[in-house]
Amino acid sequence: MEGLIFDMDGTMVDNMMVHHHAWQRKLASIGVSMSLAEVKEKVHGVNEEILERLFGDRFTPAERTQLAYEKEAEYRVIFADRLQLVPGLRDFLNQAKENGIPMAIGTAAPPENVDFVLNNLGLRHYFEGIIHARNVSQGKPHPETFLKAADSMNIPAEKCLVFEDSVAGARTAFNAGCKAIIVTTTHYKQEFAEFEHILKFIPNFLELNLPDILSSNC
């Protein structure tokens, strides 16, 4: 492996339950009751695409954009005092950077959330490329996000290793031709049974061995 691509939400920061609760609140405000299990199953990807998938043409594009903005603003308020990296990630990023391994982010998050995480945690300098929701025409599981992240490092996607937490993200990596490591902050290992491109499941980054990862012997 020549380059590393990181999803952000649920992979770099353990925040998916906060997102799920923010979605529950926003959906309830427009008269839709959805359990946490339903949100976990159905709500993933770019916000505007989520709303179109759930509601069809009930909302105009402008209304979908506004609803997405309101949901993300609520998420940032809820998460502001809990913002922290998944254990071991900063040391792993330092190790990769010291060894000259290019890194990029490929996330379905809007740029406001990317800035919220990267600026508050001082992470921006680690990454050669940052691909977010407004950089792509099709969200995950379409491979565009990870293909553009690989391009930002000038590395073929098949030579990149993706770190993800979600089933949709694992499918995105597969569609892009990437191997993947799954951080189990959000989903259980058995939920990924259909995939053969996953090298490893980890609860955090504390025990990752960079040389083994780069040689795909992890």
One Martini backbone bead per residue (centre of mass of N, CA, C, O) as a GRO file, in nm:
protein
  218
    1MET     BB    1   0.097   0.036   0.021
    2GLU     BB    2   0.095   0.405  -0.048
    3GLY     BB    3  -0.192   0.495   0.076
    4LEU     BB    4  -0.416   0.690   0.289
    5ILE     BB    5  -0.770   0.663   0.372
    6PHE     BB    6  -1.007   0.875   0.548
    7ASP     BB    7  -1.256   0.872   0.715
    8MET     BB    8  -1.433   1.049   0.962
    9ASP     BB    9  -1.700   0.959   1.061
   10GLY     BB   10  -1.629   0.701   1.297
   11THR     BB   11  -1.302   0.700   1.249
   12MET     BB   12  -1.170   0.962   1.384
   13VAL     BB   13  -1.454   1.013   1.513
   14ASP     BB   14  -1.690   0.934   1.777
   15ASN     BB   15  -2.012   1.046   1.622
   16MET     BB   16  -2.265   0.882   1.516
   17MET     BB   17  -2.472   0.914   1.747
   18VAL     BB   18  -2.498   1.215   1.713
   19HIS     BB   19  -2.607   1.208   1.428
   20HIS     BB   20  -2.854   1.034   1.486
   21HIS     BB   21  -2.987   1.234   1.685
   22ALA     BB   22  -3.001   1.474   1.489
   23TRP     BB   23  -3.184   1.330   1.287
   24GLN     BB   24  -3.418   1.271   1.469
   25ARG     BB   25  -3.487   1.567   1.528
   26LYS     BB   26  -3.527   1.666   1.237
   27LEU     BB   27  -3.745   1.461   1.155
   28ALA     BB   28  -3.948   1.535   1.381
   29SER     BB   29  -3.985   1.838   1.277
   30ILE     BB   30  -4.128   1.687   0.999
   31GLY     BB   31  -4.297   1.420   1.107
   32VAL     BB   32  -4.060   1.197   1.165
   33SER     BB   33  -4.035   0.870   1.291
   34MET     BB   34  -3.712   0.737   1.406
   35SER     BB   35  -3.513   0.506   1.484
   36LEU     BB   36  -3.195   0.428   1.545
   37ALA     BB   37  -3.193   0.178   1.363
   38GLU     BB   38  -3.306   0.324   1.112
   39VAL     BB   39  -3.089   0.537   1.087
   40LYS     BB   40  -2.848   0.345   1.060
   41GLU     BB   41  -2.962   0.211   0.792
   42LYS     BB   42  -3.071   0.485   0.610
   43VAL     BB   43  -2.849   0.703   0.720
   44HIS     BB   44  -2.637   0.780   0.445
   45GLY     BB   45  -2.430   1.026   0.339
   46VAL     BB   46  -2.552   1.272   0.168
   47ASN     BB   47  -2.793   1.471   0.278
   48GLU     BB   48  -2.954   1.535   0.018
   49GLU     BB   49  -2.973   1.234  -0.061
   50ILE     BB   50  -3.123   1.136   0.183
   51LEU     BB   51  -3.379   1.314   0.148
   52GLU     BB   52  -3.450   1.205  -0.133
   53ARG     BB   53  -3.469   0.906  -0.053
   54LEU     BB   54  -3.697   0.949   0.171
   55PHE     BB   55  -3.892   1.194   0.000
   56GLY     BB   56  -3.821   1.276  -0.268
   57ASP     BB   57  -4.027   1.560  -0.384
   58ARG     BB   58  -4.114   1.714  -0.121
   59PHE     BB   59  -3.844   1.866  -0.165
   60THR     BB   60  -3.653   2.100  -0.251
   61PRO     BB   61  -3.332   2.165  -0.299
   62ALA     BB   62  -3.333   2.409  -0.103
   63GLU     BB   63  -3.468   2.258   0.135
   64ARG     BB   64  -3.256   2.038   0.166
   65THR     BB   65  -3.023   2.227   0.229
   66GLN     BB   66  -3.148   2.351   0.486
   67LEU     BB   67  -3.191   2.090   0.647
   68ALA     BB   68  -2.894   2.007   0.645
   69TYR     BB   69  -2.786   2.256   0.792
   70GLU     BB   70  -2.951   2.222   1.054
   71LYS     BB   71  -2.846   1.946   1.133
   72GLU     BB   72  -2.538   2.021   1.148
   73ALA     BB   73  -2.565   2.243   1.360
   74GLU     BB   74  -2.671   2.056   1.580
   75TYR     BB   75  -2.433   1.864   1.590
   76ARG     BB   76  -2.215   2.075   1.676
   77VAL     BB   77  -2.345   2.144   1.945
   78ILE     BB   78  -2.347   1.859   2.071
   79PHE     BB   79  -2.019   1.791   2.006
   80ALA     BB   80  -1.824   2.015   2.112
   81ASP     BB   81  -1.765   1.879   2.418
   82ARG     BB   82  -1.668   1.575   2.266
   83LEU     BB   83  -1.421   1.630   2.099
   84GLN     BB   84  -1.244   1.339   1.970
   85LEU     BB   85  -1.027   1.105   1.914
   86VAL     BB   86  -0.952   0.815   1.830
   87PRO     BB   87  -0.767   0.603   1.973
   88GLY     BB   88  -0.432   0.643   1.834
   89LEU     BB   89  -0.440   0.833   1.582
   90ARG     BB   90  -0.217   1.046   1.617
   91ASP     BB   91   0.018   0.847   1.628
   92PHE     BB   92  -0.038   0.724   1.351
   93LEU     BB   93  -0.008   0.984   1.186
   94ASN     BB   94   0.281   1.043   1.271
   95GLN     BB   95   0.406   0.783   1.162
   96ALA     BB   96   0.326   0.823   0.867
   97LYS     BB   97   0.457   1.100   0.823
   98GLU     BB   98   0.752   1.015   0.906
   99ASN     BB   99   0.732   0.789   0.654
  100GLY     BB  100   0.595   0.929   0.395
  101ILE     BB  101   0.280   0.885   0.402
  102PRO     BB  102   0.018   0.937   0.229
  103MET     BB  103  -0.278   1.145   0.299
  104ALA     BB  104  -0.645   1.121   0.316
  105ILE     BB  105  -0.978   1.248   0.280
  106GLY     BB  106  -1.308   1.066   0.271
  107THR     BB  107  -1.616   1.243   0.289
  108ALA     BB  108  -1.972   1.313   0.351
  109ALA     BB  109  -1.912   1.567   0.471
  110PRO     BB  110  -1.931   1.881   0.522
  111PRO     BB  111  -1.714   2.145   0.541
  112GLU     BB  112  -1.799   2.243   0.825
  113ASN     BB  113  -1.728   1.969   0.966
  114VAL     BB  114  -1.438   1.947   0.881
  115ASP     BB  115  -1.344   2.208   1.016
  116PHE     BB  116  -1.436   2.140   1.302
  117VAL     BB  117  -1.235   1.902   1.333
  118LEU     BB  118  -0.955   1.992   1.217
  119ASN     BB  119  -0.922   2.263   1.373
  120ASN     BB  120  -0.976   2.165   1.673
  121LEU     BB  121  -0.747   1.912   1.633
  122GLY     BB  122  -0.504   1.962   1.442
  123LEU     BB  123  -0.505   1.794   1.124
  124ARG     BB  124  -0.451   1.918   0.836
  125HIS     BB  125  -0.129   1.860   0.795
  126TYR     BB  126  -0.157   1.544   0.721
  127PHE     BB  127  -0.310   1.625   0.445
  128GLU     BB  128  -0.326   1.631   0.091
  129GLY     BB  129  -0.637   1.550   0.099
  130ILE     BB  130  -0.991   1.686   0.089
  131ILE     BB  131  -1.293   1.506   0.067
  132HIS     BB  132  -1.620   1.622   0.024
  133ALA     BB  133  -1.949   1.665  -0.049
  134ARG     BB  134  -1.874   1.922  -0.256
  135ASN     BB  135  -1.661   1.741  -0.445
  136VAL     BB  136  -1.917   1.572  -0.537
  137SER     BB  137  -2.178   1.415  -0.736
  138GLN     BB  138  -2.139   1.134  -0.574
  139GLY     BB  139  -2.205   0.946  -0.319
  140LYS     BB  140  -2.202   0.722  -0.105
  141PRO     BB  141  -2.100   0.423  -0.270
  142HIS     BB  142  -1.971   0.582  -0.459
  143PRO     BB  143  -1.625   0.613  -0.563
  144GLU     BB  144  -1.547   0.918  -0.591
  145THR     BB  145  -1.426   0.994  -0.317
  146PHE     BB  146  -1.176   0.790  -0.329
  147LEU     BB  147  -1.068   0.865  -0.607
  148LYS     BB  148  -1.004   1.162  -0.530
  149ALA     BB  149  -0.820   1.101  -0.294
  150ALA     BB  150  -0.609   0.952  -0.461
  151ASP     BB  151  -0.552   1.184  -0.662
  152SER     BB  152  -0.443   1.386  -0.441
  153MET     BB  153  -0.177   1.173  -0.421
  154ASN     BB  154  -0.098   1.026  -0.687
  155ILE     BB  155  -0.268   0.747  -0.644
  156PRO     BB  156  -0.382   0.458  -0.692
  157ALA     BB  157  -0.651   0.314  -0.553
  158GLU     BB  158  -0.528   0.014  -0.535
  159LYS     BB  159  -0.286   0.160  -0.339
  160CYS     BB  160  -0.510   0.202  -0.123
  161LEU     BB  161  -0.606   0.255   0.218
  162VAL     BB  162  -0.906   0.216   0.398
  163PHE     BB  163  -1.080   0.397   0.653
  164GLU     BB  164  -1.369   0.261   0.821
  165ASP     BB  165  -1.721   0.218   0.969
  166SER     BB  166  -1.909   0.146   0.726
  167VAL     BB  167  -2.088  -0.020   0.495
  168ALA     BB  168  -2.090   0.199   0.278
  169GLY     BB  169  -1.781   0.247   0.294
  170ALA     BB  170  -1.695  -0.039   0.217
  171ARG     BB  171  -1.832  -0.025  -0.062
  172THR     BB  172  -1.670   0.211  -0.168
  173ALA     BB  173  -1.396   0.075  -0.159
  174PHE     BB  174  -1.468  -0.154  -0.348
  175ASN     BB  175  -1.554   0.029  -0.593
  176ALA     BB  176  -1.246   0.160  -0.593
  177GLY     BB  177  -1.027  -0.082  -0.526
  178CYS     BB  178  -1.002  -0.105  -0.211
  179LYS     BB  179  -0.878  -0.157   0.075
  180ALA     BB  180  -0.978  -0.239   0.427
  181ILE     BB  181  -1.039  -0.081   0.746
  182ILE     BB  182  -1.234  -0.139   1.039
  183VAL     BB  183  -1.405   0.073   1.258
  184THR     BB  184  -1.598  -0.032   1.554
  185THR     BB  185  -1.802   0.224   1.640
  186THR     BB  186  -2.090   0.139   1.473
  187HIS     BB  187  -2.029  -0.158   1.375
  188TYR     BB  188  -2.043  -0.489   1.319
  189LYS     BB  189  -1.867  -0.739   1.182
  190GLN     BB  190  -2.117  -0.903   1.061
  191GLU     BB  191  -2.207  -0.662   0.862
  192PHE     BB  192  -1.939  -0.749   0.661
  193ALA     BB  193  -1.966  -1.043   0.525
  194GLU     BB  194  -1.970  -0.968   0.205
  195PHE     BB  195  -1.667  -0.893   0.239
  196GLU     BB  196  -1.312  -0.935   0.095
  197HIS     BB  197  -1.143  -0.640   0.138
  198ILE     BB  198  -1.099  -0.690   0.441
  199LEU     BB  199  -0.826  -0.693   0.669
  200LYS     BB  200  -0.957  -0.539   0.931
  201PHE     BB  201  -1.056  -0.513   1.278
  202ILE     BB  202  -1.106  -0.216   1.485
  203PRO     BB  203  -1.155  -0.014   1.775
  204ASN     BB  204  -0.872   0.123   1.710
  205PHE     BB  205  -0.521   0.263   1.686
  206LEU     BB  206  -0.326   0.135   1.910
  207GLU     BB  207  -0.229  -0.159   1.741
  208LEU     BB  208  -0.106  -0.055   1.491
  209ASN     BB  209   0.099  -0.167   1.210
  210LEU     BB  210   0.245  -0.010   0.959
  211PRO     BB  211   0.416  -0.223   0.802
  212ASP     BB  212   0.184  -0.429   0.776
  213ILE     BB  213  -0.011  -0.248   0.624
  214LEU     BB  214   0.173  -0.184   0.373
  215SER     BB  215   0.191  -0.515   0.323
  216SER     BB  216  -0.090  -0.652   0.404
  217ASN     BB  217  -0.020  -0.802   0.714
  218CYS     BB  218  -0.281  -0.738   0.926
   0.00000   0.00000   0.00000
